[in-house]
Amino acid sequence: MIKFLSLSESEQTDLFRIVAEDMSIIEAVIEKDFWVVLMLDILFNHSKFGPYFAFKGGTSLSKAYHVIRRFSEDIDLILDWRLLGYGKNEPWLQRSKTAQRKFNDQANQKAAEWIKDELIPELQLQFRILKISNISLQVAVDDTQTVEIFYPRYQEDQSLLQVIRLEIGPLAAWTPCENKEILSYVAGQFPQLFENPSTVIPTVSIKRTFWEKATILHKEANRKNSRVPERYSRHYYDLYEMCYAGVKEKAFNDLELLQQVICFKEKFYADNSARYEEVFTKGLKLIPSQEQKKLLKEDYQKTQNMLFGDFPSFTEILTRLEQLENEFQTKL
């Protein structure tokens, strides 16, 4: 991928424009997608910490599994907690609720310190080795477990975050996980301009991501207030698309994995208002309140530049998710 960076600014922008026109998407997305994939390759295949990470979340649905037609600009990562000094099963030891909260806080603090003291210097070293200039990184002001990467941008668009965010969590589950080949949009059309057009990244199984997304929606449907986090409509869209990509059937045949997801969230991200305990008694609750629907629809409309090809209306998304609720009920 480094070979592509040897091209001039005008050559790169011309290529981004050609791909953008072909995909009917804005040029800034094509440019940022290139840097997202490059950062994945550097982290997993160049840095010494590559074996201690796994790739997960919405970006994996787009880049590794190709089941959503949404540009997901953040990189969600799992950090092996053994790097923080914990034994393989230590976080799972039985503790009181108070002791578990204290442990979780300690693990997150250790992760923040490790990111600042170990990961950032290692990435900076790799940038120098690979001779990548005009790039910088820092710990995010709003989240000490997130690294913000400021890449050289030739294209601007206000609907995009102007940085790449590596969102790193030590308290996340690795299994099941598989190696997936990942390709940037520009490398897909112009592979001859890359010494290695694709990169192989260990990625959390799509079945687990299905249940992760479903339980996010369940928690939101049980929210006591009507607030909607920014860009949260993406979770509804992602689950909708997975229903039509054959993922739902695989997930429904593995309800034990759903139980594992719930157990993990209850232990490491406890929130009584989420009512995870009701999933196997009353069923999944995926449809938000009326006020949330309005806010989510507005949020979804703001993300239109991130979608390409044919995509559903938010009403269509909710209709399909209501069907999913009913389908899950028959499994109980």
N, C-alpha and C positions, 0 to 999 in steps of 0.2 A: 504493500500500500504506500510505502514511502516514495516509490517511483513516481506516483501521481503528483506528489508535492513538488517535484522538480519542474513541473510545468509552470509556465508563467501565470500571473493572475488572470490575464485575458483569456488564456487557453482554458484554465479551470472554469471560469465563469461561462464561457461558451459551451463547455460540456455540461455544466449544471443546467444551463438554459435548455439545451437539446433534450435532456432527460426529463426536465420539468414539463416541457411542452408535450412530450410523448405520453407522460403520465397524467397530464392535466392537473398539475399541482404546482404550488409556488416554488420558485428557485431556491429560496432560503431553506426550504425543507430538504431539498436534495443535497444542498451544501452541508447542512447540519447532520443529516443522515450519514454522510461520509465520515464526519468527525466522530460520531457516535460509534460506528463500527471500528474505526481506527483506535479509539480509546479502549474498546473491548479487547482488541488484539494486543495492544500494549500491556494492558493489565494482566491478561490471562497467559499470553505467550511470550512476553519479554520480561516482565517484572518477576522478581524472585518470589513474590507472594501469590502468583497465579494459582498454584495448587490449593490455596486456602480460601478460594472464592467460588461461588456459584451464581449464575445469572438467573433472574426470575422476573416476574411482573409483566406489565403490559407490553414493554418493549420486546420481551421474549416471544409474546404472541405474534407480534408483527414480523420480527426479524428471524426468529428460529423456527416458528411453526406456520407462519403465513396464513393465519386464520382471521386476522383483522385487517381492514384497509384503513388503518389509522396510523399516522406518524406519531410514535410515542418517543418523546425526546429525553426522558430521564432514563438512567440506567440503575435498576434496582439490583442490589447485590447482597448475598449472604456471606458473612465472614465467619470462618471456622473459629468457634470460641476457644479452641485449644491454643490459638495464637495469643490469647489473653491470659493464659496460665491455668485454664480450667481443664479438668479431666473430661474424657469423652462423654460421660453420663452425669457429670457433676451438677449441671443445671437442673437435671430431672429429679434430684433427690427430694424427698418429702420435706416440706417446710410449712410452718404456719403461714397464714396470709401476710402477716406483717414481715416475717423473715423473707418470704418470697419477694415482696415488694422491695425490700432492702437489697436482696441479691440482684434483682433486675436493674435497680438503679446503679448498683456497683458495676455490673457488667457493661451497662451503657456508658458509664463514665470511663471505664478502662478502654472501651472501644474508641471513645472520643480522643483520649490521650494517645492511643496507638496510631490512629489516623493522622494526628498532627505530627507525632514524633517519628513515625516509621514509614507510613504509606506515602505521604506527600513528598518527603525527600527521595524515596525510591522512584516515584513517578517523574520527579524533576530530573533525576539521574538518567532515566530512560529517554526523556526528551533530548538530553544532551548527547547521549550515545547515538540516537537515531537522527540527530541533527535537525530536530523540529524546532523552529524558531517562532517567535511571535505568539507564544502560547504560555499561559500562566495558570496557576491554580491556588485555591485558598479554601480554608474551612468556611462553610456557609455561616453567615451571621445568625440565621434563624434556626440552624440545626447543626450541632457540633459533630454529628455522624454523617454529614453530607459534605462532599468535596465539590466545589464549583470550578469548572474548567472554562477559561476564557480563550476560545479558539479564534484564529483570524477569520473575520467575517467579511465577505465581499457583498453579501446580500442582507437586507434588513426586512423584518416583518414583525409588527407589534403583537401578532397572535402567537409568536414563538418566544419562549424564554431565551434571553440573549446569552445564556451559558448552558453548558452540559452539566447536569447534576448527577454525581455518583452517590446514590442513596444507599448507605451501608448499614446493615443490621446484624449484630452478633446473635441476637435472639430470634432466629428463624430456622425453619426446618429444611434440610437438604434433600430429603428423600420423598419420592423417587426422583432421580436425576439422570440425565443422559447427555451425551455429546451431540451437539447440533452444528451444522455448517451455516455460517452467517455471511451475507454478502451485502454490500452497500448498493444502492440503486444505480449509482454511476458505474460501479465495477461490473454490475450485471449487464450493462449495455456496452461498456468499453473495457472488457477484460484484458485486452492487449496492452493497456496502459498501466497495468499492475503486475508486479513480479509475483504476487500471491493475491489473486482477486478475492478469495474468501478466507475465512478464519474459522477454526473449530473451537466452540465454547461449551463448557459443561453447564447445562441448563436444567432447571427444575421442570419436572414433568408437567405437561399441559393439564393432566387430570387434576393435579394438586392445585394448579392455578385456577381451574374451574371452580373448585370448592373454596379457594381463598376469596375469589370474587363474589361467589354466592353468599358467603358469610359476611362479607363487607356490606352487601345490600341488606342482609337480614339485620345487621346492627343498625344501619341507617333507617330502616323501616320502623325500628323500635326507639329511635331517637326521641328524647323527651321534648326537645324544642324543634323548630322548623329550619334551623340553620343548615346550609349546605356548603361543605368545603369547596373551595375553588377547583374547577376542572374535575369534579367528582362524577359528572355525567359519563366520563369515559368508562367507568366500571360497568354501567348499565349497557352501554354499547358493546363492550367486550364480551359480556356474558351472552348478549343477544347473538353475536356472531358465532360464538362457540357452540351455541345450540344448533346452528346450521352447518357446522363443520365436522359433525360426527363425534364431537368431544363429549356431548351430553350422554350419549349411550355408554361410552367408556367409563365416564364418571359414575353414572347410575349403577354400573356393575361393580363399583368399588366404594360402597358406603362406609366400609371400614376406614378408608382414607379420609372421608369426611369427618368421621369420629376423631381421627388423629389431628386433623386441622383444628377442630373445636377444642380438643384437649390442650393443644399447644397454645391457642389464643387465651383460654381460660387460665392457664398457668403463667404465661409471660405477658399477656396484655389484658389482664382482668378488667372487666367492665360489666357490672351487674345489669346495667340498662340494656346491654346487647341481647340478653335473654337467649344465649346460645343453647341453654339447657332445654329450650322448647323445640329445637329443630327436630328431634326424634320423637316428640310427643304430639306437638301441634302442627309441625311442618315448617318448612322454610317460608319466611315472610320477605318477599322481594319488592313489593309495591310500596312506594313512599306515600306520605300524607299528601293531601291536596295542595297545601302550601309548598311542600317540597317539590311536588311535580312541576309547579310553576317555575320555581327557581332552577330546577334541574333542566327544564326545557330551555330557559334563557342561557344557562351555562353551556348546553349542548350546541346552541346556535352560535355561540362565540368560538366554538372549536371547529367550525366547518372547514377552515383552511387546512386543518390537520387530517381531513378525510379525503379519500380519493376513490374514483370509480363510483359505482352506485352505492348509496348508503341509505338506511332507513330514516324515517321521521322519528321523533321521540315518542309519538303516540304509537307507532308500530313497535317500537322497542318494548314499551310497557305492555302492550297486548301480548307479545310473545313471552314476556316474563311472567305474566299472569297465567299463561298456559303452563309454563315451567313449574310454577307453584303447584298447580293441580296435578301435573304429572308426578311430581315428587311425592305428593300426598298418597298416591296409589302404591308407593314403595314402602310405606310405613306399615 
